[in-house]
Amino acid sequence: QVKCNVAEDGEAALRDLRMSLAASASHCFRLSIEEKGIPAHFLPAVRELLARYDYTEHELPGPDRPNARLVDELRLREYLADRFAVAGAPAQCIAKRQRLIDAKATQFKLVTLGSDPGAIIRLFAEKVMPRFR
């Protein structure tokens, strides 16, 4: 299962996912960050995210929520998006899906996250999926 948000404006797609990226990081790393494959230069920021993650705000949508802002403040948006999502402009989603296929992924369950799930599904079907038929 991977989070998905595709938009013509790739930056907007990533911005919409910040809250969910913070929640994924909290879920994946909260018990231990050892042996999770986190690049050394991101370890201090991931530790800070875990220390400051607000569980009373867990998965609450909105661009100004504390956990969403934390992702940008700690400069983790691109790293967490790469680790936990297929997101961005269509070309970015195509490239990410191809990397997953190259890594031998054979099944994909995409969870649409964003302000307009129908638009995400339509854009993914029209611009991303045709490259994989």
Solvent accessible surface area in square Angstrom, and as a share of the most:
residue,aa,sasa,rsa
1,Q,152,0.67
2,V,26,0.15
3,K,34,0.14
4,C,1,0.00
5,N,5,0.02
6,V,3,0.02
7,A,27,0.21
8,E,112,0.50
9,D,77,0.40
10,G,10,0.10
11,E,83,0.37
12,A,26,0.20
13,A,1,0.00
14,L,16,0.08
15,R,100,0.37
16,D,71,0.37
17,L,0,0.00
18,R,16,0.06
19,M,21,0.10
20,S,1,0.01
21,L,0,0.00
22,A,0,0.00
23,A,3,0.02
24,S,14,0.09
25,A,1,0.01
26,S,0,0.00
27,H,129,0.57
28,C,38,0.23
29,F,1,0.00
30,R,115,0.42
31,L,167,0.83
32,S,46,0.30
33,I,21,0.11
34,E,116,0.52
35,E,177,0.79
36,K,65,0.28
37,G,64,0.62
38,I,17,0.09
39,P,50,0.31
40,A,80,0.62
41,H,138,0.62
42,F,43,0.18
43,L,42,0.21
44,P,89,0.56
45,A,20,0.16
46,V,1,0.00
47,R,121,0.44
48,E,65,0.29
49,L,1,0.00
50,L,42,0.21
51,A,84,0.65
52,R,106,0.39
53,Y,13,0.05
54,D,46,0.24
55,Y,114,0.43
56,T,118,0.68
57,E,28,0.12
58,H,78,0.35
59,E,78,0.35
60,L,70,0.35
61,P,99,0.63
62,G,31,0.30
63,P,90,0.57
64,D,103,0.53
65,R,79,0.29
66,P,49,0.31
67,N,1,0.01
68,A,2,0.02
69,R,119,0.43
70,L,7,0.03
71,V,0,0.00
72,D,46,0.24
73,E,103,0.46
74,L,30,0.15
75,R,205,0.75
76,L,1,0.00
77,R,24,0.09
78,E,110,0.49
79,Y,28,0.11
80,L,0,0.00
81,A,8,0.06
82,D,76,0.39
83,R,79,0.29
84,F,34,0.14
85,A,1,0.01
86,V,1,0.00
87,A,13,0.10
88,G,0,0.00
89,A,23,0.18
90,P,17,0.11
91,A,74,0.57
92,Q,85,0.38
93,C,0,0.00
94,I,25,0.13
95,A,49,0.38
96,K,21,0.09
97,R,26,0.10
98,Q,74,0.33
99,R,118,0.43
100,L,46,0.23
101,I,61,0.31
102,D,93,0.48
103,A,77,0.60
104,K,164,0.69
105,A,37,0.29
106,T,121,0.70
107,Q,163,0.73
108,F,59,0.24
109,K,127,0.54
110,L,53,0.26
111,V,45,0.26
112,T,39,0.23
113,L,43,0.22
114,G,29,0.28
115,S,107,0.69
116,D,71,0.37
117,P,66,0.41
118,G,28,0.27
119,A,38,0.30
120,I,8,0.04
121,I,100,0.51
122,R,136,0.50
123,L,28,0.14
124,F,15,0.06
125,A,47,0.36
126,E,114,0.51
127,K,94,0.40
128,V,0,0.00
129,M,55,0.24
130,P,65,0.41
131,R,167,0.61
132,F,46,0.19
133,R,217,0.79
